[in-house]
Amino acid sequence: MSELDYDVVVIGSGISGLSAAIYAGRAGNSPLVIKGSEPGGQLTLTTDVANYPGFPEGISGPELINRMNKQARNFGASFSEGIVEDIDRSSNNSLKVTLSSDEAVITRSIIVASGASAKMLGVPGEEDLMGYGVSTCATCDGAFFRDDDMIVVGGGDAALEEASFLTKFADTVYLVHRRKEFRAEEYWVNEVKDKVGAGDIELVLNSELNQIDGSKEEGIESVQVIEHPEGYPSDKEDEADISTKRLDVEAVFVAIGHTPNTDFLDNTPVKTDESGYIQTLSTDSTGGTETDMDGVFAAGDVVDYKYQQAATASGMGVKAALDVDSYLD
């Protein structure tokens, strides 16, 4: 096991982590960025980003990440491949970051920007067409399918909010949910019902999407949906009441939740909520990034369960770097 010394280690190489690295490097703190299992974060799955400030013509997710990566390097950041398995105190009371490769990185401070991974359906065609019609972000990609038919999969707040949002662009939005009742709050249920009444949303209840057909060249051609009158049809595929139908759509938005990437914090003082999102100590309007573990800060989707936008993640990364600079001083 080898040991290296840094002023700050940034865990995560998405837009929040890279923003933190840019500001930390510019402050002379020479950060090490550990890329993680999803280098570049969720933006690398987005073909075009039209709502990030400063790019009126839009920019691809990978290109934005590549530019920020280069900018961070220009300010002195270094990068390392690896997956963090644990953080702890070292013998001299510094922080120790242990990687799956068994390498230990010694640092004075840590910014956790490991993000949250969107839960996926795991159905045929989903992985191949991610970024080519399959998306986990309606606000990022909805406008690219203007006047097309779209599907949103899910039954919580996020799914109903995305379905409502997409009516700005879609011809018809199909809302596919595996049960009859939604688990979303009443406000969003009423919003969707109003749009169903207006003919903008069509409910496909007690149903699950189980196949996506298309190609990267042509995009999505259609999807297959299975239905059972009592819901949860994938658990009842052998029953006679199962029915199957195809829907001709051009976009599929998966909104079945996110899983924050915080497993490596299980044995630390860093507090998380019941869903795994990090809870910072800030109780005032400044929205500080300090956690319950001295020297450990957090930013981006690993903290933010509500907004989860590229611009807000970037801003939190900046705040974390500024907080770290004050801490190191």
CORPE-V653511 format. One record per residue. N is the residue number from 1. RES is the residue in one small letter. D_CENTER is the distance of its C-alpha to the mean C-alpha in whole Angstrom. Layout:
{{N;RES;D_CENTER} {N;RES;D_CENTER}}
This chain:
{{1;m;32} {2;s;32} {3;e;31} {4;l;30} {5;d;30} {6;y;28} {7;d;27} {8;v;24} {9;v;21} {10;v;17} {11;i;15} {12;g;12} {13;s;13} {14;g;10} {15;i;11} {16;s;11} {17;g;13} {18;l;15} {19;s;16} {20;a;17} {21;a;19} {22;i;21} {23;y;22} {24;a;23} {25;g;25} {26;r;27} {27;a;28} {28;g;29} {29;n;27} {30;s;27} {31;p;23} {32;l;22} {33;v;19} {34;i;18} {35;k;15} {36;g;14} {37;s;13} {38;e;11} {39;p;12} {40;g;11} {41;g;7} {42;q;5} {43;l;8} {44;t;11} {45;l;10} {46;t;11} {47;t;15} {48;d;16} {49;v;14} {50;a;17} {51;n;16} {52;y;16} {53;p;19} {54;g;22} {55;f;21} {56;p;23} {57;e;23} {58;g;20} {59;i;18} {60;s;16} {61;g;13} {62;p;15} {63;e;17} {64;l;16} {65;i;14} {66;n;18} {67;r;20} {68;m;18} {69;n;18} {70;k;22} {71;q;22} {72;a;21} {73;r;24} {74;n;26} {75;f;26} {76;g;27} {77;a;24} {78;s;24} {79;f;21} {80;s;21} {81;e;20} {82;g;19} {83;i;17} {84;v;18} {85;e;20} {86;d;21} {87;i;22} {88;d;26} {89;r;29} {90;s;31} {91;s;35} {92;n;35} {93;n;33} {94;s;30} {95;l;27} {96;k;26} {97;v;23} {98;t;24} {99;l;22} {100;s;22} {101;s;25} {102;d;27} {103;e;27} {104;a;27} {105;v;26} {106;i;28} {107;t;27} {108;r;28} {109;s;24} {110;i;21} {111;i;17} {112;v;14} {113;a;11} {114;s;10} {115;g;6} {116;a;5} {117;s;5} {118;a;5} {119;k;9} {120;m;11} {121;l;15} {122;g;17} {123;v;19} {124;p;21} {125;g;20} {126;e;16} {127;e;16} {128;d;18} {129;l;17} {130;m;14} {131;g;14} {132;y;17} {133;g;17} {134;v;14} {135;s;11} {136;t;8} {137;c;9} {138;a;12} {139;t;13} {140;c;12} {141;d;14} {142;g;16} {143;a;19} {144;f;19} {145;f;21} {146;r;23} {147;d;26} {148;d;25} {149;d;24} {150;m;21} {151;i;19} {152;v;16} {153;v;16} {154;g;16} {155;g;18} {156;g;16} {157;d;16} {158;a;12} {159;a;14} {160;l;18} {161;e;16} {162;e;15} {163;a;18} {164;s;20} {165;f;18} {166;l;19} {167;t;22} {168;k;23} {169;f;23} {170;a;23} {171;d;27} {172;t;26} {173;v;22} {174;y;23} {175;l;21} {176;v;21} {177;h;21} {178;r;23} {179;r;25} {180;k;27} {181;e;26} {182;f;22} {183;r;21} {184;a;20} {185;e;22} {186;e;25} {187;y;24} {188;w;21} {189;v;24} {190;n;26} {191;e;24} {192;v;24} {193;k;27} {194;d;29} {195;k;27} {196;v;28} {197;g;32} {198;a;31} {199;g;30} {200;d;27} {201;i;25} {202;e;27} {203;l;26} {204;v;26} {205;l;26} {206;n;27} {207;s;25} {208;e;22} {209;l;21} {210;n;22} {211;q;23} {212;i;21} {213;d;24} {214;g;24} {215;s;24} {216;k;22} {217;e;25} {218;e;26} {219;g;22} {220;i;22} {221;e;26} {222;s;25} {223;v;24} {224;q;26} {225;v;25} {226;i;27} {227;e;29} {228;h;31} {229;p;33} {230;e;31} {231;g;28} {232;y;26} {233;p;27} {234;s;26} {235;d;28} {236;k;31} {237;e;31} {238;d;35} {239;e;36} {240;a;38} {241;d;36} {242;i;33} {243;s;33} {244;t;31} {245;k;30} {246;r;29} {247;l;27} {248;d;27} {249;v;24} {250;e;22} {251;a;18} {252;v;16} {253;f;13} {254;v;12} {255;a;11} {256;i;12} {257;g;9} {258;h;7} {259;t;8} {260;p;8} {261;n;10} {262;t;13} {263;d;16} {264;f;18} {265;l;18} {266;d;20} {267;n;24} {268;t;23} {269;p;24} {270;v;20} {271;k;20} {272;t;17} {273;d;17} {274;e;18} {275;s;14} {276;g;13} {277;y;12} {278;i;14} {279;q;17} {280;t;19} {281;l;22} {282;s;22} {283;t;24} {284;d;25} {285;s;24} {286;t;23} {287;g;20} {288;g;21} {289;t;19} {290;e;21} {291;t;21} {292;d;24} {293;m;24} {294;d;26} {295;g;25} {296;v;21} {297;f;19} {298;a;15} {299;a;13} {300;g;9} {301;d;6} {302;v;9} {303;v;11} {304;d;10} {305;y;9} {306;k;11} {307;y;10} {308;q;7} {309;q;9} {310;a;9} {311;a;13} {312;t;12} {313;a;10} {314;s;13} {315;g;16} {316;m;14} {317;g;15} {318;v;18} {319;k;19} {320;a;19} {321;a;21} {322;l;23} {323;d;23} {324;v;24} {325;d;27} {326;s;28} {327;y;28} {328;l;29} {329;d;32}}
